[in-house]
Amino acid sequence: MRERFLTGYNDFVLPFMIGMVFILTYCIVALIRIVAQLPKEDRRKFFISLVTPKTLAKNIKDIFLNCLLHVKIWKRNKLLGYMHSSIAFGWFMLIVVGHIEVLLYTPHRAKLFYYPIFFRYFVAETESTMRGAVLFFLMDFFLLVVLSGIALAIIKRIRSRMFGMRRTANPSFLDLIGLYSLWAIFPLRLLAEGFTADISGGSFLTKSLNYVFTSFLSDHANMLPSWWAYSCALGIFFCVLPFTRYMHIPAEILLIPMRNAGIRIRHARKGLAKAEVYSCPSCGLCIDACPMSVQKANIKDTTVYLNRQIRRNNEPRIEEISDKCLLCGKCTAICPVGVEGDKLRIAQRSIRKYGINPDYSSIDTATMTHDSHGKVLYYAGCMTALTPSIRKAMESVLKKAGVEYELMDKDGGICCGRPMWMAGRFDQARQMVQKNTEIIRNSGADTLLLTCPICYRIFKEKYKLDGIRIVHHTEFLDSLISEGRLKVRKDARVYVYHDPCELGRGSGIYEQPRNVLLRAGTLAEAAKNRKESICCGGSVGSLSLGFDKRRTLTENALNNLTAASPDVIVTACPLCLNTFGRYADRKVEDIAETIDRNTSIKISKAPDGSGKCN
């Protein structure tokens, strides 16, 4: 025993060292490649953010909360959150406390990077290490924490519903090797340290195990196979890690500072996109979240499987999955890592060639100029044109409130460009953006009003309309009511509000429509609402999902909305209104129609005694 203390080396450390050298080399090379793939401006932003104190502090905080404690998963399901954080944080603390032990008791061994991992083998218990009883306790405590997480992970493989998951992603062959080697690491560590606890010291867990072992295994030579097995499990895990779902562990540590630096996806397979793909933990949360997964045939079209196909460069499946998606953004909203499934799909679409190339350069924007300074410019959009009841109701409400407005697309107009953007046809979308920008600027209006969330989102994100207020009609109605310009009667109906994907998850507007509906009647909530609202199924985001296959999706969304038995389903999107209207068993209306019905023109006396509309 004394000899191993003096030398500080045994051949069993080799599997761990080989695996560690491999994974460190792989991660360094991958880091250099991903950063090199960033556009020059993004690369500059990234490096500046690393030395900016505020951003650096945020990086450390986010890595700690999201990579170690998994707070986002905790919020979703406490048992699932504990499972992930117990393994991640527990393992991290074992490494930290192990290094503290080395620095305190064998500082001359600190340069041996394997030493903290196998400290209990190389260090005999002396008067010095006896003072480390607190550290011994912490090592046993965190080992027990990790083991409890491993036990839950095994249970989850059998009964995922206990963790709030109806479905989980099917692991690949290499995923299984990584999984089983990870599960083996900590029981083998307990076994190995249990053998040596009477020599190197231990605490409540390892010493208790040692009492059992010494009762029938008195020869300490029996300890070596367990230390070999522990080292081999570590080595195997590190060697397969880059080719499995567990690559998300180092990848997310890179993804967080890139995102905090303000970097966005600019290429389908490079830079941030690649970091997101490799950061996917394949947890499967996006499977249950995806509205298409209500049909079993669509389960393998979810984001977790898209990321897997991108890693394999399986082009046919990448195209199929990307085109089929509704782009509702729900997978992005619930992803604990923040993988942007919708944006990744748009990026995949953008690198394909399309034959259509419309030209809008000949449109004369001067003929569309309006003298609307100080007025509202109302852009109804293509979808509202297909549901004229919304436009009529909104114009009626504007007149009742005494709002001066102009209808931008009264005689037809140019699409906002969002559908083209969702299809990955960026050049065509930019042409539309440019022409619409000229029309809006020439109008002289200082407020742009939209009744379509699809239009609203692209006007907010892609248009440069400084000095012009861009407002959705739910926001506008809320402000009109708050300012007292609209008097709303409260009726006896029970309303349920459907959060449209582009307005809720896409633009973060949740409260204003609810404020409005509370003035009109009683508001019930859907079973899943706000950021977890279920897509109506009619999204223009999908390029290949057939009309006949959408009905199941719509009926699933309607079942979610009618859980509280409301009288009326209210939405704030013309596409949702049109889609729900086909299959709903009760009235479906736009929020503008609700308010139009519950308001009237108030007649007051003008100073000259004549009647005046207000």
ABEGO torsion letter per residue (X at the ends): XAAAAAAGBBAAAAAAAAAAAAAAAAAAAAAAAAAAABBAAAAAAAAAAAABAAAAAAAAAAAAAAAAAGAAAAAABAAAAAAAAAAAAAAAAAAAAAAAAAAAABAAAAABAAAAAAAAAABBBBAAAAAAAAAAAAAAAAAAAAAAAAAAAAAAAABAAAAGBABBBBBBAAAAAAAAAAAAAAAAAAAAAAAAAAAAEBBAAAAAAAAAAAAABABAAAAAAAAAAAAAAAAAAAAAAAABAAAAAAAAAAAAAAAAAGBBBABAABEAAAAAAAABAGAGAAAAABAAAABAAAAAABAAAAAAAAAAGBAAAAAAAAAABAGAGAAAAABAAGBBAAAAAAAAAAABBBABBBBAAABBAAAABBBABGBBBBBAEAAAAABAAAAAAAAAAAAAAGBBBBBAAAAEBBBAGAAAAAAGBAAAAAAAAAAAAAAAAAAGBABBBBABAAAAAAAAAABBBBGBBBBBAAAAAAAAAAAGABBBBBBABBBBBBBBAAABAAAGBAAAAAAAAAAAEBBBBBABBEAABBBAGABAABAABBAAAAAAAAAAAAAAAAAAGBABBBBABAAAAAAAAAABABBBBBAAAAAAAABBBBBBBBAAGBBBBX
